[in-house]
Amino acid sequence: MNPETKQTGLTFHMVPVEYYEAQPADEAYIPEPMRAGRENFIHTTEGAQNMADTGNRYYTADPRPFIALVIDKGRVTSPVIYEDPKQIFPHIYGPLNRDAIVEIKPIPRDPDGRFLPLE
């Protein structure tokens, strides 16, 4: 399968609320690692449980509240590429146009700080 053929449906991007809210609303969204030049793509995850699992692997030590950007891949203007064999972690190679964000949801946590799947 061509890694760019799966261009429909929704995917999630986790971001601390304070970082997202500090971004200019009239510009495309660029996550901190991309803005700092440490990465050249935006990480996304398909499926609420997969996103919670990813958050628990990488962000449980970060106490800040996180949100999920719910992204319609069909609206993304930058290339969306699957590079993992299971095709659940698409990368967006470029800024994220705001009209591709169809919803923003708070990501719940349990009392120990572990992320829970979105409802």
C-alpha positions in Angstrom: 0.0 0.0 0.0 1.2 3.5 -0.8 1.9 5.1 2.5 -0.1 8.2 1.4 -3.2 6.5 0.3 -5.1 6.4 3.6 -6.3 10.0 3.5 -9.8 9.7 5.0 -11.1 9.5 8.6 -10.0 11.0 11.8 -6.7 11.0 13.7 -5.6 12.6 17.0 -2.8 14.9 18.1 -2.0 15.3 21.8 -0.8 18.8 22.9 -0.6 20.6 26.3 -3.5 23.1 26.5 -1.2 26.0 27.3 1.0 25.4 24.3 -1.9 25.1 21.9 -3.6 28.2 23.3 -0.4 30.2 22.9 -0.3 29.6 19.2 -1.7 32.3 16.9 -5.2 31.2 16.0 -4.9 32.8 12.5 -1.9 30.7 11.6 -1.4 27.0 10.9 -0.6 24.9 14.0 3.0 23.8 14.5 3.9 21.6 17.5 6.8 22.6 19.7 9.2 19.9 18.5 8.6 20.9 14.9 8.9 24.6 15.7 12.2 24.0 17.6 13.6 22.0 14.6 13.8 18.7 16.4 11.3 17.0 14.1 10.0 17.6 10.7 6.5 16.2 11.1 3.5 16.2 13.4 2.8 13.0 15.3 -0.8 11.8 15.2 -2.5 8.6 16.4 -5.6 6.8 15.3 -8.0 5.5 17.8 -8.8 6.8 21.3 -7.1 3.8 23.1 -4.0 4.1 21.0 -3.8 7.8 21.8 -4.1 7.1 25.6 -1.4 4.5 25.3 0.9 6.9 23.5 0.3 9.5 26.1 1.1 7.0 28.9 4.3 6.1 27.2 5.6 9.6 26.8 3.7 12.2 28.8 2.6 10.9 32.2 5.4 12.8 34.0 4.1 16.1 32.4 1.4 17.2 34.8 -0.1 19.9 32.5 -3.6 19.3 31.1 -3.6 18.0 27.6 -6.1 18.2 24.7 -6.6 16.1 21.7 -6.9 17.8 18.3 -9.3 15.7 16.3 -8.1 16.0 12.7 -9.9 15.2 9.5 -7.1 13.7 7.4 -9.1 14.5 4.2 -8.8 18.2 5.0 -5.1 18.3 5.8 -3.1 20.2 3.2 0.3 18.9 4.2 1.2 15.3 3.2 -0.1 12.6 5.6 2.2 9.6 5.6 2.0 6.3 7.4 5.4 5.0 8.2 4.5 2.3 10.8 3.5 -1.2 9.6 0.2 -1.2 11.4 -0.7 2.2 10.0 -2.0 3.8 13.2 0.5 6.6 13.6 0.3 8.9 10.6 2.8 11.7 10.3 1.8 15.1 8.9 4.8 16.5 7.0 4.2 20.2 7.4 2.1 22.7 9.3 -1.5 21.7 10.2 -4.1 23.9 8.6 -6.7 24.9 11.2 -9.7 23.9 9.2 -8.6 20.3 9.4 -9.1 20.4 13.2 -12.7 19.4 13.5 -12.9 19.2 17.3 -10.8 19.8 20.4 -11.3 17.5 23.4 -9.8 17.5 26.9 -7.9 14.3 27.5 -9.0 12.8 30.9 -6.5 11.4 33.4 -6.9 9.0 36.3 -5.7 10.0 39.8 -2.2 8.7 39.1 -1.9 11.0 36.0 -2.3 8.2 33.4 -4.2 9.2 30.3 -7.6 7.6 29.7 -9.2 7.1 26.3 -11.6 9.7 25.0 -15.3 8.9 25.3 
